Amino acid sequence: MSKTYREHLIRAVVEFDKFMRELDLHIINLAMSGEFSEVNALFEEGDVMRLDIADFEDIADQNVQKLIKVFRLLHDVNSSIRNINAISSDEIDRFDDLPF
């Protein structure tokens, strides 16, 4: 069965979301292994910390700063695509489990 334009669009948004989660994780790991390495050393393997990109807004590391800018730009694009096409969270959740 051929997929519709909307199905492909929603699938693209699902993949975009996965990419954004990965980028978020890489930015946090980069910051925690660089400028925040002393803080990182205070935690044991398996400890859980809730961090957000906003926690690193004032970091001096230029690489982290550039990645944060890219992350925010991509977040805005993703939000715009969702808004323009009225893509609901329910639609995303339904497609997220499909194998295509």
N, CA, C and O atoms as CSV, one atom per row, in Angstrom:
chain,resi,resn,atom,element,x,y,z
A,1,MET,N,N,0.838,-1.171,0.000
A,1,MET,CA,C,0.000,0.000,0.000
A,1,MET,C,C,0.894,1.250,0.000
A,1,MET,O,O,1.847,1.337,0.774
A,2,SER,N,N,0.590,2.170,-0.836
A,2,SER,CA,C,1.360,3.406,-0.947
A,2,SER,C,C,1.043,4.333,0.225
A,2,SER,O,O,-0.111,4.485,0.624
A,3,LYS,N,N,2.081,4.940,0.757
A,3,LYS,CA,C,1.900,5.857,1.877
A,3,LYS,C,C,1.523,7.246,1.352
A,3,LYS,O,O,1.939,7.653,0.268
A,4,THR,N,N,0.741,7.946,2.137
A,4,THR,CA,C,0.324,9.282,1.755
A,4,THR,C,C,1.412,10.302,2.097
A,4,THR,O,O,2.353,10.014,2.837
A,5,TYR,N,N,1.255,11.481,1.543
A,5,TYR,CA,C,2.165,12.589,1.843
A,5,TYR,C,C,2.229,12.823,3.352
A,5,TYR,O,O,3.312,12.982,3.915
A,6,ARG,N,N,1.060,12.845,4.004
A,6,ARG,CA,C,1.014,13.105,5.443
A,6,ARG,C,C,1.729,12.001,6.221
A,6,ARG,O,O,2.438,12.289,7.186
A,7,GLU,N,N,1.554,10.760,5.819
A,7,GLU,CA,C,2.241,9.664,6.496
A,7,GLU,C,C,3.755,9.822,6.399
A,7,GLU,O,O,4.470,9.606,7.378
A,8,HIS,N,N,4.236,10.195,5.233
A,8,HIS,CA,C,5.682,10.431,5.075
A,8,HIS,C,C,6.132,11.624,5.914
A,8,HIS,O,O,7.207,11.599,6.513
A,9,LEU,N,N,5.310,12.659,5.954
A,9,LEU,CA,C,5.638,13.846,6.741
A,9,LEU,C,C,5.709,13.506,8.231
A,9,LEU,O,O,6.643,13.912,8.924
A,10,ILE,N,N,4.734,12.772,8.708
A,10,ILE,CA,C,4.729,12.394,10.124
A,10,ILE,C,C,5.921,11.502,10.430
A,10,ILE,O,O,6.548,11.645,11.479
A,11,ARG,N,N,6.239,10.590,9.531
A,11,ARG,CA,C,7.400,9.725,9.725
A,11,ARG,C,C,8.681,10.559,9.791
A,11,ARG,O,O,9.569,10.282,10.597
A,12,ALA,N,N,8.767,11.572,8.944
A,12,ALA,CA,C,9.930,12.465,8.964
A,12,ALA,C,C,10.025,13.189,10.304
A,12,ALA,O,O,11.121,13.352,10.841
A,13,VAL,N,N,8.898,13.622,10.846
A,13,VAL,CA,C,8.888,14.307,12.138
A,13,VAL,C,C,9.295,13.340,13.253
A,13,VAL,O,O,10.019,13.724,14.171
A,14,VAL,N,N,8.838,12.096,13.178
A,14,VAL,CA,C,9.222,11.085,14.174
A,14,VAL,C,C,10.744,10.890,14.151
A,14,VAL,O,O,11.386,10.847,15.201
A,15,GLU,N,N,11.307,10.773,12.955
A,15,GLU,CA,C,12.758,10.602,12.838
A,15,GLU,C,C,13.500,11.856,13.291
A,15,GLU,O,O,14.564,11.770,13.905
A,16,PHE,N,N,12.937,13.010,12.988
A,16,PHE,CA,C,13.501,14.286,13.434
A,16,PHE,C,C,13.550,14.321,14.959
A,16,PHE,O,O,14.550,14.737,15.543
A,17,ASP,N,N,12.465,13.882,15.600
A,17,ASP,CA,C,12.420,13.839,17.067
A,17,ASP,C,C,13.512,12.941,17.629
A,17,ASP,O,O,14.166,13.292,18.610
A,18,LYS,N,N,13.705,11.794,17.015
A,18,LYS,CA,C,14.759,10.870,17.466
A,18,LYS,C,C,16.128,11.535,17.334
A,18,LYS,O,O,16.960,11.444,18.237
A,19,PHE,N,N,16.355,12.201,16.204
A,19,PHE,CA,C,17.623,12.904,15.997
A,19,PHE,C,C,17.826,13.978,17.058
A,19,PHE,O,O,18.931,14.138,17.575
A,20,MET,N,N,16.772,14.711,17.385
A,20,MET,CA,C,16.885,15.779,18.378
A,20,MET,C,C,17.221,15.220,19.764
A,20,MET,O,O,17.992,15.826,20.507
A,21,ARG,N,N,16.649,14.079,20.109
A,21,ARG,CA,C,16.989,13.450,21.394
A,21,ARG,C,C,18.456,13.036,21.412
A,21,ARG,O,O,19.141,13.201,22.422
A,22,GLU,N,N,18.929,12.503,20.305
A,22,GLU,CA,C,20.337,12.097,20.211
A,22,GLU,C,C,21.260,13.313,20.296
A,22,GLU,O,O,22.268,13.274,21.001
A,23,LEU,N,N,20.926,14.382,19.590
A,23,LEU,CA,C,21.735,15.597,19.616
A,23,LEU,C,C,21.762,16.178,21.026
A,23,LEU,O,O,22.815,16.606,21.499
A,24,ASP,N,N,20.635,16.196,21.690
A,24,ASP,CA,C,20.553,16.668,23.072
A,24,ASP,C,C,21.511,15.868,23.957
A,24,ASP,O,O,22.266,16.446,24.739
A,25,LEU,N,N,21.480,14.565,23.834
A,25,LEU,CA,C,22.348,13.697,24.622
A,25,LEU,C,C,23.822,13.965,24.329
A,25,LEU,O,O,24.640,14.012,25.248
A,26,HIS,N,N,24.162,14.140,23.052
A,26,HIS,CA,C,25.558,14.390,22.680
A,26,HIS,C,C,26.047,15.746,23.197
A,26,HIS,O,O,27.199,15.874,23.612
A,27,ILE,N,N,25.189,16.736,23.174
A,27,ILE,CA,C,25.565,18.051,23.693
A,27,ILE,C,C,25.841,17.951,25.199
A,27,ILE,O,O,26.840,18.477,25.690
A,28,ILE,N,N,24.960,17.283,25.912
A,28,ILE,CA,C,25.140,17.128,27.357
A,28,ILE,C,C,26.408,16.340,27.655
A,28,ILE,O,O,27.184,16.721,28.532
A,29,ASN,N,N,26.624,15.242,26.929
A,29,ASN,CA,C,27.837,14.445,27.156
A,29,ASN,C,C,29.105,15.239,26.856
A,29,ASN,O,O,30.097,15.125,27.575
A,30,LEU,N,N,29.072,16.040,25.800
A,30,LEU,CA,C,30.222,16.865,25.447
A,30,LEU,C,C,30.523,17.867,26.566
A,30,LEU,O,O,31.672,18.021,26.979
A,31,ALA,N,N,29.504,18.527,27.037
A,31,ALA,CA,C,29.689,19.508,28.109
A,31,ALA,C,C,30.171,18.844,29.397
A,31,ALA,O,O,31.037,19.376,30.092
A,32,MET,N,N,29.607,17.685,29.709
A,32,MET,CA,C,29.969,16.997,30.951
A,32,MET,C,C,31.365,16.382,30.885
A,32,MET,O,O,31.984,16.154,31.925
A,33,SER,N,N,31.859,16.116,29.709
A,33,SER,CA,C,33.214,15.568,29.606
A,33,SER,C,C,34.252,16.666,29.408
A,33,SER,O,O,35.454,16.410,29.474
A,34,GLY,N,N,33.789,17.880,29.166
A,34,GLY,CA,C,34.687,19.010,28.974
A,34,GLY,C,C,34.658,19.939,30.168
A,34,GLY,O,O,35.201,19.636,31.230
A,35,GLU,N,N,34.019,21.064,29.974
A,35,GLU,CA,C,34.006,22.114,30.985
A,35,GLU,C,C,33.364,21.684,32.310
A,35,GLU,O,O,33.711,22.216,33.364
A,36,PHE,N,N,32.451,20.745,32.263
A,36,PHE,CA,C,31.772,20.276,33.473
A,36,PHE,C,C,32.336,18.947,33.968
A,36,PHE,O,O,31.671,18.241,34.725
A,37,SER,N,N,33.548,18.599,33.553
A,37,SER,CA,C,34.121,17.295,33.922
A,37,SER,C,C,34.307,17.149,35.434
A,37,SER,O,O,34.185,16.045,35.964
A,38,GLU,N,N,34.599,18.241,36.128
A,38,GLU,CA,C,34.749,18.159,37.586
A,38,GLU,C,C,33.421,17.826,38.255
A,38,GLU,O,O,33.376,17.061,39.218
A,39,VAL,N,N,32.356,18.399,37.744
A,39,VAL,CA,C,31.017,18.082,38.258
A,39,VAL,C,C,30.686,16.631,37.932
A,39,VAL,O,O,30.160,15.902,38.772
A,40,ASN,N,N,30.997,16.223,36.715
A,40,ASN,CA,C,30.714,14.862,36.276
A,40,ASN,C,C,31.429,13.831,37.161
A,40,ASN,O,O,30.897,12.753,37.422
A,41,ALA,N,N,32.630,14.173,37.613
A,41,ALA,CA,C,33.423,13.259,38.441
A,41,ALA,C,C,32.788,13.014,39.810
A,41,ALA,O,O,33.135,12.044,40.485
A,42,LEU,N,N,31.878,13.868,40.222
A,42,LEU,CA,C,31.224,13.707,41.517
A,42,LEU,C,C,30.178,12.595,41.523
A,42,LEU,O,O,29.712,12.175,42.582
A,43,PHE,N,N,29.816,12.123,40.336
A,43,PHE,CA,C,28.756,11.130,40.228
A,43,PHE,C,C,29.327,9.759,39.925
A,43,PHE,O,O,30.346,9.625,39.249
A,44,GLU,N,N,28.651,8.749,40.437
A,44,GLU,CA,C,29.035,7.355,40.214
A,44,GLU,C,C,28.318,6.826,38.968
A,44,GLU,O,O,27.288,7.360,38.556
A,45,GLU,N,N,28.874,5.781,38.383
A,45,GLU,CA,C,28.226,5.085,37.277
A,45,GLU,C,C,26.842,4.630,37.743
A,45,GLU,O,O,26.711,4.011,38.799
A,46,GLY,N,N,25.837,4.929,36.974
A,46,GLY,CA,C,24.472,4.538,37.312
A,46,GLY,C,C,23.677,5.621,38.020
A,46,GLY,O,O,22.454,5.520,38.119
A,47,ASP,N,N,24.354,6.667,38.520
A,47,ASP,CA,C,23.632,7.786,39.122
A,47,ASP,C,C,22.806,8.460,38.036
A,47,ASP,O,O,23.197,8.492,36.869
A,48,VAL,N,N,21.673,8.991,38.431
A,48,VAL,CA,C,20.782,9.647,37.475
A,48,VAL,C,C,20.804,11.148,37.733
A,48,VAL,O,O,20.585,11.610,38.853
A,49,MET,N,N,21.073,11.891,36.669
A,49,MET,CA,C,21.020,13.352,36.726
A,49,MET,C,C,20.067,13.827,35.643
A,49,MET,O,O,20.106,13.334,34.516
A,50,ARG,N,N,19.236,14.753,35.971
A,50,ARG,CA,C,18.328,15.340,34.993
A,50,ARG,C,C,18.949,16.649,34.520
A,50,ARG,O,O,18.998,17.633,35.257
A,51,LEU,N,N,19.418,16.639,33.285
A,51,LEU,CA,C,20.048,17.831,32.724
A,51,LEU,C,C,19.310,18.255,31.470
A,51,LEU,O,O,18.688,17.444,30.785
A,52,ASP,N,N,19.393,19.513,31.194
A,52,ASP,CA,C,18.765,20.086,30.017
A,52,ASP,C,C,19.803,20.973,29.342
A,52,ASP,O,O,20.744,21.442,29.983
A,53,ILE,N,N,19.628,21.192,28.075
A,53,ILE,CA,C,20.563,22.054,27.349
A,53,ILE,C,C,20.646,23.434,28.005
A,53,ILE,O,O,21.702,24.067,27.994
A,54,ALA,N,N,19.549,23.890,28.566
A,54,ALA,CA,C,19.542,25.202,29.227
A,54,ALA,C,C,20.547,25.261,30.369
A,54,ALA,O,O,21.006,26.344,30.735
A,55,ASP,N,N,20.892,24.109,30.936
A,55,ASP,CA,C,21.887,24.077,32.011
A,55,ASP,C,C,23.272,24.484,31.526
A,55,ASP,O,O,24.146,24.793,32.336
A,56,PHE,N,N,23.478,24.487,30.220
A,56,PHE,CA,C,24.801,24.770,29.659
A,56,PHE,C,C,24.839,26.057,28.837
A,56,PHE,O,O,25.778,26.275,28.072
A,57,GLU,N,N,23.831,26.905,28.989
A,57,GLU,CA,C,23.757,28.141,28.211
A,57,GLU,C,C,24.958,29.053,28.408
A,57,GLU,O,O,25.373,29.737,27.473
A,58,ASP,N,N,25.512,29.074,29.588
A,58,ASP,CA,C,26.606,29.988,29.899
A,58,ASP,C,C,27.986,29.338,29.807
A,58,ASP,O,O,28.980,29.926,30.233
A,59,ILE,N,N,28.048,28.150,29.263
A,59,ILE,CA,C,29.315,27.437,29.141
A,59,ILE,C,C,30.227,28.179,28.160
A,59,ILE,O,O,29.749,28.766,27.189
A,60,ALA,N,N,31.517,28.154,28.410
A,60,ALA,CA,C,32.474,28.863,27.554
A,60,ALA,C,C,32.858,28.059,26.306
A,60,ALA,O,O,33.333,28.635,25.327
A,61,ASP,N,N,32.662,26.760,26.328
A,61,ASP,CA,C,33.049,25.886,25.221
A,61,ASP,C,C,32.311,26.286,23.941
A,61,ASP,O,O,31.086,26.193,23.861
A,62,GLN,N,N,33.074,26.728,22.952
A,62,GLN,CA,C,32.484,27.192,21.693
A,62,GLN,C,C,31.767,26.078,20.935
A,62,GLN,O,O,30.762,26.326,20.269
A,63,ASN,N,N,32.276,24.858,21.034
A,63,ASN,CA,C,31.625,23.741,20.346
A,63,ASN,C,C,30.248,23.472,20.938
A,63,ASN,O,O,29.279,23.254,20.210
A,64,VAL,N,N,30.173,23.488,22.252
A,64,VAL,CA,C,28.885,23.284,22.906
A,64,VAL,C,C,27.938,24.428,22.547
A,64,VAL,O,O,26.767,24.189,22.252
A,65,GLN,N,N,28.424,25.649,22.569
A,65,GLN,CA,C,27.594,26.803,22.223
A,65,GLN,C,C,27.048,26.702,20.796
A,65,GLN,O,O,25.870,26.974,20.561
A,66,LYS,N,N,27.892,26.317,19.854
A,66,LYS,CA,C,27.445,26.182,18.456
A,66,LYS,C,C,26.415,25.068,18.315
A,66,LYS,O,O,25.435,25.215,17.585
A,67,LEU,N,N,26.633,23.957,19.009
A,67,LEU,CA,C,25.668,22.860,18.946
A,67,LEU,C,C,24.339,23.249,19.586
A,67,LEU,O,O,23.279,22.835,19.115
A,68,ILE,N,N,24.390,24.035,20.646
A,68,ILE,CA,C,23.150,24.518,21.266
A,68,ILE,C,C,22.392,25.409,20.283
A,68,ILE,O,O,21.170,25.310,20.176
A,69,LYS,N,N,23.102,26.270,19.573
A,69,LYS,CA,C,22.444,27.127,18.571
A,69,LYS,C,C,21.782,26.290,17.483
A,69,LYS,O,O,20.650,26.562,17.080
A,70,VAL,N,N,22.491,25.276,17.014
A,70,VAL,CA,C,21.924,24.389,15.990
A,70,VAL,C,C,20.703,23.664,16.554
A,70,VAL,O,O,19.676,23.552,15.884
A,71,PHE,N,N,20.820,23.177,17.775
A,71,PHE,CA,C,19.708,22.477,18.410
A,71,PHE,C,C,18.473,23.372,18.464
A,71,PHE,O,O,17.373,22.944,18.117
A,72,ARG,N,N,18.661,24.611,18.899
A,72,ARG,CA,C,17.511,25.530,19.011
A,72,ARG,C,C,16.900,25.847,17.647
A,72,ARG,O,O,15.679,25.925,17.511
A,73,LEU,N,N,17.747,26.027,16.647
A,73,LEU,CA,C,17.252,26.277,15.291
A,73,LEU,C,C,16.432,25.084,14.806
A,73,LEU,O,O,15.326,25.254,14.294
A,74,LEU,N,N,16.969,23.889,14.965
A,74,LEU,CA,C,16.256,22.689,14.535
A,74,LEU,C,C,14.965,22.489,15.328
A,74,LEU,O,O,13.960,22.038,14.778
A,75,HIS,N,N,14.989,22.819,16.600
A,75,HIS,CA,C,13.777,22.723,17.426
A,75,HIS,C,C,12.695,23.645,16.864
A,75,HIS,O,O,11.528,23.262,16.775
A,76,ASP,N,N,13.090,24.861,16.486
A,76,ASP,CA,C,12.131,25.812,15.914
A,76,ASP,C,C,11.565,25.301,14.588
A,76,ASP,O,O,10.369,25.432,14.329
A,77,VAL,N,N,12.422,24.723,13.757
A,77,VAL,CA,C,11.969,24.166,12.471
A,77,VAL,C,C,10.988,23.022,12.720
A,77,VAL,O,O,9.940,22.943,12.078
A,78,ASN,N,N,11.331,22.146,13.649
A,78,ASN,CA,C,10.464,21.017,13.972
A,78,ASN,C,C,9.103,21.508,14.461
A,78,ASN,O,O,8.066,21.009,14.025
A,79,SER,N,N,9.109,22.476,15.356
A,79,SER,CA,C,7.856,23.036,15.871
A,79,SER,C,C,7.037,23.668,14.759
A,79,SER,O,O,5.814,23.532,14.725
A,80,SER,N,N,7.710,24.357,13.854
A,80,SER,CA,C,7.024,24.997,12.745
A,80,SER,C,C,6.355,23.970,11.835
A,80,SER,O,O,5.203,24.145,11.438
A,81,ILE,N,N,7.065,22.917,11.510
A,81,ILE,CA,C,6.495,21.859,10.669
A,81,ILE,C,C,5.265,21.252,11.349
A,81,ILE,O,O,4.239,21.027,10.707
A,82,ARG,N,N,5.380,20.992,12.642
A,82,ARG,CA,C,4.242,20.433,13.377
A,82,ARG,C,C,3.049,21.391,13.363
A,82,ARG,O,O,1.912,20.969,13.151
A,83,ASN,N,N,3.312,22.682,13.589
A,83,ASN,CA,C,2.229,23.673,13.642
A,83,ASN,C,C,1.598,23.896,12.281
A,83,ASN,O,O,0.372,23.905,12.163
A,84,ILE,N,N,2.407,24.075,11.258
A,84,ILE,CA,C,1.888,24.328,9.906
A,84,ILE,C,C,0.986,23.186,9.457
A,84,ILE,O,O,-0.023,23.407,8.787
A,85,ASN,N,N,1.354,21.966,9.828
A,85,ASN,CA,C,0.624,20.787,9.369
A,85,ASN,C,C,-0.314,20.204,10.422
A,85,ASN,O,O,-0.885,19.133,10.220
A,86,ALA,N,N,-0.473,20.900,11.536
A,86,ALA,CA,C,-1.364,20.473,12.623
A,86,ALA,C,C,-1.134,19.004,12.990
A,86,ALA,O,O,-2.077,18.219,13.083
A,87,ILE,N,N,0.133,18.653,13.195
A,87,ILE,CA,C,0.488,17.287,13.579
A,87,ILE,C,C,0.369,17.173,15.096
A,87,ILE,O,O,1.036,17.891,15.841
A,88,SER,N,N,-0.480,16.271,15.532
A,88,SER,CA,C,-0.724,16.109,16.963
A,88,SER,C,C,0.251,15.105,17.573
A,88,SER,O,O,0.871,14.303,16.873
A,89,SER,N,N,0.364,15.173,18.880
A,89,SER,CA,C,1.197,14.202,19.597
A,89,SER,C,C,0.663,12.786,19.425
A,89,SER,O,O,1.432,11.826,19.371
A,90,ASP,N,N,-0.666,12.663,19.338
A,90,ASP,CA,C,-1.268,11.344,19.120
A,90,ASP,C,C,-0.832,10.751,17.784
A,90,ASP,O,O,-0.549,9.556,17.699
A,91,GLU,N,N,-0.776,11.574,16.749
A,91,GLU,CA,C,-0.321,11.090,15.445
A,91,GLU,C,C,1.131,10.620,15.521
A,91,GLU,O,O,1.486,9.581,14.964
A,92,ILE,N,N,1.951,11.382,16.202
A,92,ILE,CA,C,3.362,11.022,16.360
A,92,ILE,C,C,3.477,9.699,17.113
A,92,ILE,O,O,4.245,8.820,16.722
A,93,ASP,N,N,2.713,9.565,18.192
A,93,ASP,CA,C,2.767,8.342,18.998
A,93,ASP,C,C,2.346,7.121,18.193
A,93,ASP,O,O,2.941,6.053,18.341
A,94,ARG,N,N,1.343,7.254,17.352
A,94,ARG,CA,C,0.887,6.126,16.529
A,94,ARG,C,C,1.956,5.709,15.529
A,94,ARG,O,O,2.162,4.517,15.302
A,95,PHE,N,N,2.632,6.671,14.936
A,95,PHE,CA,C,3.644,6.373,13.924
A,95,PHE,C,C,4.962,5.930,14.533
A,95,PHE,O,O,5.735,5.225,13.883
A,96,ASP,N,N,5.229,6.323,15.747
A,96,ASP,CA,C,6.519,6.054,16.376
A,96,ASP,C,C,6.811,4.562,16.498
A,96,ASP,O,O,7.973,4.157,16.516
A,97,ASP,N,N,5.770,3.748,16.580
A,97,ASP,CA,C,5.967,2.314,16.746
A,97,ASP,C,C,5.938,1.540,15.439
A,97,ASP,O,O,6.187,0.334,15.436
A,98,LEU,N,N,5.644,2.196,14.345
A,98,LEU,CA,C,5.552,1.494,13.066
A,98,LEU,C,C,6.939,1.277,12.472
A,98,LEU,O,O,7.808,2.137,12.616
A,99,PRO,N,N,7.162,0.152,11.810
A,99,PRO,CA,C,8.498,-0.205,11.325
A,99,PRO,C,C,8.898,0.373,9.979
A,99,PRO,O,O,9.838,-0.135,9.368
A,100,PHE,N,N,8.237,1.405,9.490
A,100,PHE,CA,C,8.635,1.968,8.195
A,100,PHE,C,C,9.245,3.323,8.348
A,100,PHE,O,O,9.636,3.940,7.357
